[in-house]
Amino acid sequence: MSKICQITGKKAMVGNNVAHSNKRTKRKFNVNLFTKKFYWVEQDAWIRLNISAAGLRTINKVGLDAALKSAADKGYLNA
């Protein structure tokens, strides 16, 4: 399973750890990602999504159907 949000398309970013001596080493900023089940009323089915916290807020704001349609238009859903 890849670490990509299926609603927003967010994925890990690359940055630096910066020591007190200003020495820099590479690190990864991972997404706050979790698996959650939703009941999709239009299809009368339960679906399981890998979403970030931002994706969950998007679903709460615009609704599941609109969020899935927007994600499918942008190519974030792999279904």
ChimeraX commands (.cxc) that place a marker at each C-alpha (Angstrom):
marker #1 position 0.00,0.00,0.00 radius 0.5
marker #1 position 1.45,3.35,-1.01 radius 0.5
marker #1 position 1.46,6.26,1.40 radius 0.5
marker #1 position -0.76,8.55,-0.69 radius 0.5
marker #1 position -4.09,10.08,0.30 radius 0.5
marker #1 position -6.85,8.92,-2.05 radius 0.5
marker #1 position -8.84,12.15,-1.62 radius 0.5
marker #1 position -6.23,14.93,-1.66 radius 0.5
marker #1 position -3.32,13.17,-3.36 radius 0.5
marker #1 position -0.90,14.16,-0.60 radius 0.5
marker #1 position 2.30,12.12,-0.33 radius 0.5
marker #1 position 5.56,12.20,1.59 radius 0.5
marker #1 position 7.85,15.21,1.19 radius 0.5
marker #1 position 11.64,15.26,1.51 radius 0.5
marker #1 position 13.48,17.70,3.73 radius 0.5
marker #1 position 16.41,18.04,6.10 radius 0.5
marker #1 position 17.13,17.34,9.74 radius 0.5
marker #1 position 19.14,20.32,10.93 radius 0.5
marker #1 position 21.49,19.74,13.86 radius 0.5
marker #1 position 22.59,22.38,16.34 radius 0.5
marker #1 position 25.88,22.59,14.40 radius 0.5
marker #1 position 23.79,23.28,11.24 radius 0.5
marker #1 position 24.77,19.90,9.77 radius 0.5
marker #1 position 21.99,18.68,7.48 radius 0.5
marker #1 position 20.83,15.13,6.79 radius 0.5
marker #1 position 17.95,14.03,4.60 radius 0.5
marker #1 position 14.63,13.01,6.15 radius 0.5
marker #1 position 11.07,12.31,5.09 radius 0.5
marker #1 position 7.91,14.15,6.15 radius 0.5
marker #1 position 5.22,11.47,6.00 radius 0.5
marker #1 position 1.51,12.13,5.58 radius 0.5
marker #1 position -0.88,11.72,8.52 radius 0.5
marker #1 position -2.50,8.76,6.76 radius 0.5
marker #1 position -4.98,6.19,8.06 radius 0.5
marker #1 position -7.50,3.68,6.72 radius 0.5
marker #1 position -11.16,4.50,7.28 radius 0.5
marker #1 position -14.44,2.92,6.20 radius 0.5
marker #1 position -17.25,5.10,4.86 radius 0.5
marker #1 position -20.82,4.27,3.96 radius 0.5
marker #1 position -21.49,5.52,0.42 radius 0.5
marker #1 position -25.24,6.16,0.28 radius 0.5
marker #1 position -25.42,6.62,-3.51 radius 0.5
marker #1 position -23.93,3.15,-4.14 radius 0.5
marker #1 position -25.44,1.56,-0.98 radius 0.5
marker #1 position -22.03,0.12,-0.07 radius 0.5
marker #1 position -19.19,0.43,2.43 radius 0.5
marker #1 position -15.89,1.63,0.97 radius 0.5
marker #1 position -12.43,1.69,2.53 radius 0.5
marker #1 position -10.18,4.67,1.83 radius 0.5
marker #1 position -6.60,5.56,2.74 radius 0.5
marker #1 position -7.03,9.20,3.66 radius 0.5
marker #1 position -5.10,11.91,5.43 radius 0.5
marker #1 position -6.49,14.14,8.14 radius 0.5
marker #1 position -6.90,16.87,5.52 radius 0.5
marker #1 position -8.84,14.43,3.34 radius 0.5
marker #1 position -11.17,13.64,6.24 radius 0.5
marker #1 position -11.83,17.36,6.75 radius 0.5
marker #1 position -12.57,17.66,3.02 radius 0.5
marker #1 position -15.12,14.84,3.23 radius 0.5
marker #1 position -16.73,16.47,6.27 radius 0.5
marker #1 position -16.93,19.80,4.44 radius 0.5
marker #1 position -18.18,18.88,0.94 radius 0.5
marker #1 position -19.54,15.37,1.48 radius 0.5
marker #1 position -18.34,11.93,0.46 radius 0.5
marker #1 position -19.87,11.88,-3.03 radius 0.5
marker #1 position -18.42,15.28,-4.03 radius 0.5
marker #1 position -15.00,14.42,-2.57 radius 0.5
marker #1 position -14.88,11.09,-4.45 radius 0.5
marker #1 position -15.94,12.76,-7.70 radius 0.5
marker #1 position -13.26,15.44,-7.32 radius 0.5
marker #1 position -10.59,12.84,-6.48 radius 0.5
marker #1 position -11.57,10.71,-9.47 radius 0.5
marker #1 position -11.41,13.72,-11.82 radius 0.5
marker #1 position -7.90,14.52,-10.58 radius 0.5
marker #1 position -6.78,10.88,-10.81 radius 0.5
marker #1 position -6.13,10.29,-7.10 radius 0.5
marker #1 position -8.39,7.24,-6.82 radius 0.5
marker #1 position -6.93,4.00,-8.08 radius 0.5
marker #1 position -10.27,2.28,-8.60 radius 0.5
marker link #1:1,2 radius 0.2
marker link #1:2,3 radius 0.2
marker link #1:3,4 radius 0.2
marker link #1:4,5 radius 0.2
marker link #1:5,6 radius 0.2
marker link #1:6,7 radius 0.2
marker link #1:7,8 radius 0.2
marker link #1:8,9 radius 0.2
marker link #1:9,10 radius 0.2
marker link #1:10,11 radius 0.2
marker link #1:11,12 radius 0.2
marker link #1:12,13 radius 0.2
marker link #1:13,14 radius 0.2
marker link #1:14,15 radius 0.2
marker link #1:15,16 radius 0.2
marker link #1:16,17 radius 0.2
marker link #1:17,18 radius 0.2
marker link #1:18,19 radius 0.2
marker link #1:19,20 radius 0.2
marker link #1:20,21 radius 0.2
marker link #1:21,22 radius 0.2
marker link #1:22,23 radius 0.2
marker link #1:23,24 radius 0.2
marker link #1:24,25 radius 0.2
marker link #1:25,26 radius 0.2
marker link #1:26,27 radius 0.2
marker link #1:27,28 radius 0.2
marker link #1:28,29 radius 0.2
marker link #1:29,30 radius 0.2
marker link #1:30,31 radius 0.2
marker link #1:31,32 radius 0.2
marker link #1:32,33 radius 0.2
marker link #1:33,34 radius 0.2
marker link #1:34,35 radius 0.2
marker link #1:35,36 radius 0.2
marker link #1:36,37 radius 0.2
marker link #1:37,38 radius 0.2
marker link #1:38,39 radius 0.2
marker link #1:39,40 radius 0.2
marker link #1:40,41 radius 0.2
marker link #1:41,42 radius 0.2
marker link #1:42,43 radius 0.2
marker link #1:43,44 radius 0.2
marker link #1:44,45 radius 0.2
marker link #1:45,46 radius 0.2
marker link #1:46,47 radius 0.2
marker link #1:47,48 radius 0.2
marker link #1:48,49 radius 0.2
marker link #1:49,50 radius 0.2
marker link #1:50,51 radius 0.2
marker link #1:51,52 radius 0.2
marker link #1:52,53 radius 0.2
marker link #1:53,54 radius 0.2
marker link #1:54,55 radius 0.2
marker link #1:55,56 radius 0.2
marker link #1:56,57 radius 0.2
marker link #1:57,58 radius 0.2
marker link #1:58,59 radius 0.2
marker link #1:59,60 radius 0.2
marker link #1:60,61 radius 0.2
marker link #1:61,62 radius 0.2
marker link #1:62,63 radius 0.2
marker link #1:63,64 radius 0.2
marker link #1:64,65 radius 0.2
marker link #1:65,66 radius 0.2
marker link #1:66,67 radius 0.2
marker link #1:67,68 radius 0.2
marker link #1:68,69 radius 0.2
marker link #1:69,70 radius 0.2
marker link #1:70,71 radius 0.2
marker link #1:71,72 radius 0.2
marker link #1:72,73 radius 0.2
marker link #1:73,74 radius 0.2
marker link #1:74,75 radius 0.2
marker link #1:75,76 radius 0.2
marker link #1:76,77 radius 0.2
marker link #1:77,78 radius 0.2
marker link #1:78,79 radius 0.2
view
